[in-house]
Amino acid sequence: MFAREPAWDEVPADPDGVPQIRASTWDLLEAFQAVLKRAQPAAVHEVTVERISLRDRVHSLLRTLSVAKTLEFESLFDEDATRLEIIVTFLAVLELCRMQAIRALQDQHFDRIIITLAVDDVSQVSLDLADEYEHGGGAEGVEDGAGGEQSNG
């Protein structure tokens, strides 16, 4: 068991009232777990193959944020989203955070997480790094739908 120390990463005040504490990866993971809990459990006997592209989800999030500029983390996930859709969306959020294209912020610790666009223009975001997920980067199951959605029972 490892204890993690609190990260108090403050962001300069925004004149529009955007939250001022940067959400950590752990905060995002806890919010993701809450969203995943509300997802419909997969039927045990049902075999489904869904094709959900991480690249497409990254593009979709960028398009949405280019219009809205800020969104609540939980609003990124549809109420009727499958577990695979939730996981791919979460991976897209992490990828965009890693690329510094978006920020995850909070008003205060343990509060709701707000996702904001961190670039002035989404066309500035280079998605070349997302290719590793589509061409042998170890996450092929997510791309082609073989990532745990199949069952033998």
Residue pairs with C-beta under 8 A, 6 or more apart in sequence:
4 26
6 109
7 22
7 24
7 26
8 21
9 21
9 22
9 24
10 20
10 21
10 22
11 19
11 20
11 21
11 22
11 103
11 105
12 20
13 20
14 20
18 70
18 105
18 114
18 116
19 105
19 106
19 107
19 111
19 114
20 105
20 107
21 105
21 106
21 107
21 108
21 109
22 103
22 104
22 105
22 106
23 104
23 105
23 106
23 113
25 94
25 97
27 104
27 106
27 109
27 113
28 73
28 90
28 93
28 94
28 97
28 104
28 113
31 73
31 74
31 113
32 86
32 90
34 74
35 73
35 74
35 77
35 86
35 90
36 83
36 86
36 87
38 79
39 81
39 82
39 83
39 86
40 80
40 82
42 48
42 82
42 83
42 149
42 151
44 151
44 153
45 151
45 153
46 151
47 149
47 150
47 151
48 145
48 149
48 150
49 144
49 145
49 146
49 149
49 150
50 82
50 84
50 85
50 145
50 149
51 143
51 144
51 145
52 84
52 85
52 88
52 142
52 143
52 145
53 88
53 134
53 143
54 88
54 91
54 92
54 95
54 130
54 133
54 134
54 139
54 142
54 143
55 127
55 130
55 131
55 133
55 134
57 88
57 89
57 91
57 92
58 92
58 95
58 96
58 127
58 130
59 127
60 92
61 76
61 89
61 92
61 93
61 96
61 102
62 96
62 101
62 117
62 122
62 125
63 122
64 71
65 71
65 102
65 115
65 116
65 117
65 122
66 117
66 122
69 116
69 117
70 114
70 115
70 116
70 117
71 114
71 115
72 112
72 113
72 114
72 115
73 93
73 104
73 112
73 113
73 114
73 115
74 112
74 113
76 89
76 93
76 115
77 85
77 86
77 89
78 85
81 89
82 149
83 149
84 142
84 145
84 147
84 149
87 142
87 147
88 142
91 133
91 139
91 142
93 102
93 104
93 115
95 129
95 130
95 133
96 102
96 125
97 103
97 104
99 125
99 126
99 129
100 118
100 119
101 117
101 118
101 119
101 122
101 125
102 115
102 116
102 117
102 118
103 115
103 116
103 118
104 113
104 114
104 115
105 113
105 114
105 115
105 116
106 112
106 113
106 114
107 114
119 125
131 137
133 139
133 142
133 143
134 140
134 143
139 147
140 146
141 147
141 148
